[in-house]
Amino acid sequence: MIQRLLSFLDASPVNFLAAKNISDMLEADGFRRVDQRQPLGEVKAGGTHWQIQFRRCKQVIFCK
């Protein structure tokens, strides 16, 4: 687990790369991206969703 963390930190030297790398991992695990600029659409209980907040800094929010 420590090696995975170190690999992630090496691949994410700045915040926007960290957000991209986390987004890629969530998509690979089956999470569905929710675009905050579009209507929410269909969200089912028990679903897995994520989005990137576009503010002063990027942040990834996800729920399962």
C-alpha positions in Angstrom: 0.0 0.0 0.0 2.9 2.4 0.8 4.3 1.8 -2.7 0.9 2.7 -4.3 0.9 5.9 -2.3 4.4 6.8 -3.3 3.6 6.0 -7.0 0.6 8.2 -6.8 2.5 11.1 -5.2 5.3 10.8 -7.9 2.6 10.9 -10.6 0.8 13.9 -9.0 3.3 16.6 -8.3 0.6 19.4 -8.6 -3.0 19.5 -7.6 -4.5 19.3 -11.1 -2.6 16.1 -11.9 -3.7 14.6 -8.6 -7.4 15.4 -9.5 -6.9 13.8 -12.9 -5.2 10.7 -11.5 -7.9 10.3 -8.9 -10.6 10.7 -11.6 -8.9 8.1 -13.7 -8.8 5.7 -10.8 -12.5 6.2 -10.0 -13.5 5.6 -13.7 -11.5 2.4 -13.7 -13.4 1.3 -10.6 -16.7 1.9 -12.3 -17.7 5.3 -10.9 -19.8 7.5 -13.2 -18.8 11.1 -13.7 -21.4 13.8 -12.9 -20.7 17.0 -14.7 -21.7 20.0 -12.5 -22.3 22.1 -15.6 -25.0 19.7 -16.9 -28.4 18.5 -15.5 -27.9 15.8 -12.9 -29.7 13.2 -14.9 -30.5 9.8 -13.4 -28.8 9.0 -10.1 -29.8 5.7 -8.5 -29.4 4.8 -4.8 -26.4 2.6 -4.4 -24.8 4.0 -7.5 -21.2 5.2 -7.7 -20.7 8.8 -8.8 -17.9 11.4 -8.9 -17.3 15.0 -10.1 -14.6 17.6 -10.2 -15.3 20.9 -8.5 -14.0 23.8 -10.6 -13.1 26.5 -8.2 -9.8 28.1 -7.2 -8.3 24.6 -7.0 -9.7 21.4 -8.3 -11.1 18.9 -6.0 -12.6 15.5 -6.6 -15.8 14.5 -4.8 -17.1 11.0 -4.9 -19.8 8.9 -3.3 -20.7 5.3 -3.2 
